[in-house]
């Protein structure tokens, strides 16, 4: 029996020697993958916390106010279309004998900005050729309806105040409403 145990002692010594050599290495495979698993879990938790914190601060799009002042009524000549506000506000201001009104400079076909052609006394859309009279009525091209008028009032300081958020549509009979034209 003693002979049976002696040959087994050599493999046991060899296994113990392998374990000692494995301990001498910096990382074992088990330790490395355990650490990698915990690191990925911590990274996932950290990113999830970051995204959740980002939800607490919503993205807000700050837009300019739709209300603006367009100067005194005396600044506008009777029978003329003022293109002063077309670039900044996309608005024309027209003064006629019975009052002042503002027209949104957006074609009712596809939303392009028409041009005021003083020599022809009409608005002409450069995109698809729609034509509108000085009052905003459509008479040529694919535009399905007249241009939109905007709310126009007189501010307490005597200046014209235009609100682009309130529109008046001809087809609904709104061009005759009090805020669609400023009587001066």
ChimeraX attribute file (.defattr): number of C-alpha atoms within 10 A of each C-alpha:
attribute: neighborCount
match mode: 1-to-1
recipient: residues
	/A:1	5
	/A:2	6
	/A:3	7
	/A:4	8
	/A:5	9
	/A:6	10
	/A:7	10
	/A:8	10
	/A:9	11
	/A:10	11
	/A:11	11
	/A:12	11
	/A:13	11
	/A:14	11
	/A:15	12
	/A:16	12
	/A:17	12
	/A:18	12
	/A:19	11
	/A:20	11
	/A:21	10
	/A:22	12
	/A:23	11
	/A:24	10
	/A:25	8
	/A:26	8
	/A:27	11
	/A:28	12
	/A:29	8
	/A:30	9
	/A:31	11
	/A:32	11
	/A:33	12
	/A:34	11
	/A:35	12
	/A:36	12
	/A:37	12
	/A:38	11
	/A:39	12
	/A:40	11
	/A:41	11
	/A:42	12
	/A:43	12
	/A:44	12
	/A:45	12
	/A:46	12
	/A:47	11
	/A:48	12
	/A:49	12
	/A:50	11
	/A:51	11
	/A:52	11
	/A:53	11
	/A:54	11
	/A:55	10
	/A:56	8
	/A:57	8
	/A:58	8
	/A:59	8
	/A:60	6
	/A:61	6
	/A:62	6
	/A:63	6
	/A:64	8
	/A:65	9
	/A:66	11
	/A:67	15
	/A:68	15
	/A:69	15
	/A:70	16
	/A:71	14
	/A:72	14
	/A:73	17
	/A:74	10
	/A:75	10
	/A:76	16
	/A:77	14
	/A:78	14
	/A:79	12
	/A:80	14
	/A:81	23
	/A:82	17
	/A:83	15
	/A:84	13
	/A:85	13
	/A:86	19
	/A:87	11
	/A:88	7
	/A:89	16
	/A:90	16
	/A:91	22
	/A:92	20
	/A:93	23
	/A:94	21
	/A:95	23
	/A:96	16
	/A:97	10
	/A:98	11
	/A:99	14
	/A:100	22
	/A:101	24
	/A:102	26
	/A:103	25
	/A:104	21
	/A:105	27
	/A:106	18
	/A:107	29
	/A:108	20
	/A:109	18
	/A:110	13
	/A:111	12
	/A:112	14
	/A:113	20
	/A:114	24
	/A:115	18
	/A:116	22
	/A:117	12
	/A:118	11
	/A:119	6
	/A:120	10
	/A:121	14
	/A:122	21
	/A:123	25
	/A:124	22
	/A:125	24
	/A:126	13
	/A:127	13
	/A:128	15
	/A:129	15
	/A:130	20
	/A:131	24
	/A:132	25
	/A:133	17
	/A:134	19
	/A:135	19
	/A:136	21
	/A:137	17
	/A:138	22
	/A:139	15
	/A:140	13
	/A:141	14
	/A:142	15
	/A:143	21
	/A:144	14
	/A:145	17
	/A:146	20
	/A:147	25
	/A:148	25
	/A:149	27
	/A:150	25
	/A:151	22
	/A:152	28
	/A:153	21
	/A:154	19
	/A:155	13
	/A:156	8
	/A:157	8
	/A:158	12
	/A:159	16
	/A:160	18
	/A:161	20
	/A:162	25
	/A:163	17
	/A:164	21
	/A:165	10
	/A:166	15
	/A:167	20
	/A:168	20
	/A:169	16
	/A:170	16
	/A:171	10
	/A:172	7
	/A:173	9
	/A:174	15
	/A:175	18
	/A:176	11
	/A:177	10
	/A:178	12
	/A:179	21
	/A:180	25
	/A:181	22
	/A:182	19
	/A:183	17
	/A:184	12
